[in-house]
Amino acid sequence: MGNWGHREAEESPSRGKHPDCGERMPAKAKKLLSSGGTAGVPTAAGSGPRSPSREEVNEVTTNVTVFLNSLTPKFYVALTGTSSLISGLIFIFEWWYFHKHGTSFIEQVSVSHLRPLMGGTEGSISEAGSPSSSRESETSRQNLSECKVWRNPLNLFRGAEYRRYTWVTGKEPLTYYDMNLSAQDHQTFFTCDTDFLRPSDTVMQKAWRERNPPARIKAAYQALELNNDCATAYVLLAEEEATTIVDAERLFKQALKAGETIYRRSQQCQHQSPQHEAQLRRDTNVLVYIKRRLAMCARKLGRIREAVKIMRDLMKEFPPLTMLNIHENLLESLLELQAYADVQAVLAKYDDISLPKSAAICYTAALLKTRTVSDKFSPETASRRGLSTAEINAVEAIHRAVEFNPHVPKYLLEMKSLILPPEHILKRGDSEAIAYAFFHLQHWKRIEGALNLLQCTWEGTFRMIPYPLEKGHLFYPYPSCTETADRELLPPFHHVSVYPKKELPFFIHFTAGLCSSTAMIALLTHQFPEIMGVFAKANTMEKVGWESRAGSTIHDLDDAKKLHLLRSSLSQSALYWEESIARDQHMKRAGWASYTSCSKGTQDAVLMKISRNMDSWETSPTSHL
């Protein structure tokens, strides 16, 4: 096409020196090249939007090349370092959120916000009366019953134990949720509808609702000023003001004296009205609570037999109050006395299928069976000759206990550090495991070989439990709500034990890989800036070159279509046919691309001739037919 352009210039010497293309170019030719249209030329139907011209592609390629060549190695160091920092922060946040809430933040946002927008919840909505909805409701009711929070039967004294721990360590062992549950328990046990008839009980009603400990203590003293025989005021002072167990026991004895007097008086009036019956229930709860705490004081002060007697008397005198789990206090005291026959008698009464289980019952039963074989147990010997009947019974008892609460063995084997137990526990949860191990670890250590047998066999439990936990082996499936409740019951400085152990979400793996890769690239860029800069420019240039070649190919195809339409239109003119038939044949072979390689004068001449022929064809399109 370059030769064609030179020939055109030789065949038109009369035109002389051509001015600038912008001055001589007719409007039709300008429109043809600038807008990509075919001015006055009919186009094929459905030709679609125009593709970028070669000049535009070359200009973009040149700009990108100049920009990339102007970048310094410092830019690549800053780029990779910033991306590594951002991905690292995302990874740290994901890790923290997973350990705090047990789920991925990105995954939670995707499920709760993006999935509804994409219509992902439509298929999961079931009808109200469908079997699936009824099964889900039954499962939710079971989870609610399984995740019920219970009063810890072995809870410590706030003033003599919990507060002393705070003084020494500076850490709060009780959470706000746990103390709020205790306040609700106190209002349930120690108040009734007739308290407004007695000024001291009215003051104590406000004291149990008060959050500030000094305010509660001050209210208790005010109640004692109004009534020196206010048993609940002595209870509050013994729990929160006494700094030693001896002081707490002294105050509880005063409370016992006042409580027995009030209890006898209420017994005489219980049939007079429903209000008197409610008052008797309240006075019964106060009396049982005081005697139980006195038994715990005697246990802590070493008077174990006295403590056992008080507990046995309580269980005989008030048998309906099994909800207080006094038998768990009795089991611990009997184990301290090493009265294993009495322990077995208590288990025979309370380890029943109709009664709710607890870690104390299950693990105490396992301890008694382990005691008979643990002193002679050896893993090597057992692997050679097999397990005896007694050893099989002991192992099965351990598996049963571990299935009920899988968190206990790590505390008994001292694989996790113990903390002070909370005032409330969740059965089968980490809080119950802490409460049990805190008091019973010494009993396992006292029996020779018991911890050794536990260590060798407890992990075998998980091979017997179906996975995923759709059903249990000996108990109901392990509830999925224990982690959330335990995080509210246990202090934040304690690492909550989770079962079953959750796998790390995909986004934590993804952000960890992204952070590691970008950090490695940043390090390489910092150490070898020149090499990494050349590598980045080479990759970018290769991509830009590929896009340029793709654009040129599309541009050549579009230009061929335009020229075909232009030639078919202008071929109706005899003058254009005589002067340009040779040029048309050459354009079919070379294409429109060689036009840009001509000199500026030759380009002007070609455009002028095409424009004149186009004008003549538009003026009389049928004159050439």
Salt bridges, closest charged atoms under 4 A:
GLU8 OE2 - ARG15 NH1 3.65
GLU8 OE1 - ARG583 NH1 2.94
ASP20 OD1 - LYS600 NZ 3.03
GLU56 OE2 - ARG50 NH2 3.29
GLU161 OE2 - LYS300 NZ 3.16
ASP178 OD1 - HIS424 ND1 2.85
ASP185 OD2 - ARG151 NH1 3.62
ASP185 OD2 - HIS424 NE2 2.56
ASP195 OD1 - ARG198 NH2 3.22
ASP195 OD1 - ARG282 NH1 2.98
ASP201 OD2 - ARG198 NE 2.40
ASP201 OD2 - ARG282 NH2 3.67
GLU239 OE2 - ARG293 NE 2.88
GLU240 OE2 - ARG158 NH1 3.56
GLU240 OE1 - ARG216 NH2 2.88
GLU249 OE2 - ARG303 NH2 2.17
ASP283 OD1 - ARG282 NE 2.90
GLU306 OE1 - ARG303 NE 2.65
ASP313 OD2 - LYS309 NZ 3.11
GLU317 OE1 - LYS291 NZ 3.54
GLU332 OE2 - ARG299 NH2 2.91
GLU332 OE2 - HIS443 NE2 3.14
GLU336 OE1 - ARG299 NH2 3.47
GLU336 OE1 - HIS443 ND1 3.93
GLU336 OE1 - ARG446 NH2 3.35
ASP351 OD1 - ARG400 NH2 2.96
GLU391 OE2 - ARG385 NH2 3.31
GLU414 OE1 - LYS445 NZ 3.41
GLU423 OE2 - ARG158 NE 2.87
ASP430 OD2 - HIS494 NE2 3.00
GLU483 OE2 - ARG487 NH2 2.59
GLU483 OE1 - LYS502 NZ 3.24
ASP556 OD1 - ARG54 NH2 3.28
ASP559 OD2 - HIS555 NE2 2.58
GLU579 OE1 - LYS609 NZ 2.26
